[in-house]
Amino acid sequence: MPDHILASYLAMFTAKAIEAGLAMRPPGKNWAPMRDIVPGSHISLSVRRDAIQVNLNNERDEDRRQFDRLYRDRAEINAAVGESLDWEKKEGRKKTAIRATLSRGYDDHADWDEQHRWAIETMQAFERVLGPRLRSAN
């Protein structure tokens, strides 16, 4: 699939996300990031041919304090977000992440609107549920 298809997907998504009130930054090669919730932590959409993911990326979580604090409340967070989340501690790296995955990607052209709807709703849920927890810890 040519890169222009992926770029189109991300441009369309970013426009819809901004229209829905999300504080988006310009898309990257295969992702569309929001502005930081707190320094070093942001929500993003990452896109592959066969799946899309909404992520909370904690880029500066060397000591794992952010991850551990959220992980303690994972059952409540999973329920509030309404998705089964993957919790990635990523040993040996500065970054930790929390992800929701939809098993459809940019190869599913007819499904882009539904994918974008899911991603926007999930990003809004991440912001609503995880944002206050991150801000209260700073």
N, C-alpha and C positions, 0 to 999 in steps of 0.2 A: 504494500500500500504506500503510495507516495506521501512524502512529508506534508504536502499541501493539504491532504485530507485531514491529517491530524491537526494541522494549524487551523483549518476551518472549524473542526470540532471544538477546539479550545476557544477560538474567537467567538463562536456562537454561544458557547457555554458562558464565557465571561460576560458577554453582553446581557444575557438573561439573568445571571447572578447579580450583576450591578442593578438591573431593573428590579430585582427582588429585594434590594436593600443590603446586599452583602458588600463589605468593604474589600474589593478585589484589587490585587496588583496585576501588572501585565503578565500574561501567561509565559511559561518557559517552553522547553522543547516538548515535554509530555506531561506538563502539570499546569495548574491554575491556582496560584496561592492567594490567600487573603492577607490583609495586613496583620501584624503581630497582635495577639491578644495581650500578652505581656512580652517584654524583650526576650527574644529567642524562642518564642512559642507561637506557632500559627497553624491555621487550618488550611488544607489544600485539597484539590482534586488531582489525582494522578490517573492517567489514561493509558490503557494498553489495547491491543487488537481485540482481546477476549474478556476484558474486565476493566471496571473503573473502581477507584477507591477514594473514599473521603478519609483524610488523615489529620490527626493532631500530631504535629511535629514539634518535639521539644529539642531544639538544636543544641542547647547548652546544659544538658542534664547529666554532667559528668558524675555527680555524686548520687544520682538516681532519686533525689528527694521529690522532684515533681512527679515522677512516675510512681514511686512508692505511695505517695499521699493519695493519688488518684486510684491506684490499684486497690487500696484498702476499701474503697467504695465502689468497686467494679460492678457488683450485682445491681446496685442502685443506679449507677451510670448506664449500664447496658439497658436496663428497663426504661429509664427516662429517655434515652436516645431512640429506643425502639428497634435496635439492631443488635445482632450478635457481633461483638467487637473482638478484634485481635489485639492483644496487648504485647508489644515488642520492646523488651528491655535492652536488647542489642548490646550484650556484654562486649567490652573492649572498645566501644565507640562512645563519643560524647552524646549522640542522639538517642532518644527514646521515641516511641510512636504508639498511637492507638489508631486502629483502622477499621472501617466498615467497607465491605466489598460487595459489589454487584457483578455477577458473572455474565456480563454483557459488555462489549467494548465498541470501539469506533468502527470495527468491521461490520457491525449491525446497523447499517445506514438508516433503515426504516424505523429504528428504535431510538434515535438520538433524542427526540423530544422527551420520551419517557425516562431515558437515562439522565438527561439534564434536570428534569423534575425531581427525580430521586436524589440526585447529588445536591441540589439546592436545598431540599427539605432536610437532608442529612447534615449538610453544613450548618444550616440554621439550628438544628438540634444540638450539634456539637458546640456551637457558639453559646446557646442558651444553657446547656448543662455543664460544659467544661469551663467556659469563660469565667463565671463567678468563682469557681473553685480555684482557678489559677490566679485571678486577681486578688482574692482574699489571702493568698499565701505570700504575696509580695509586699 
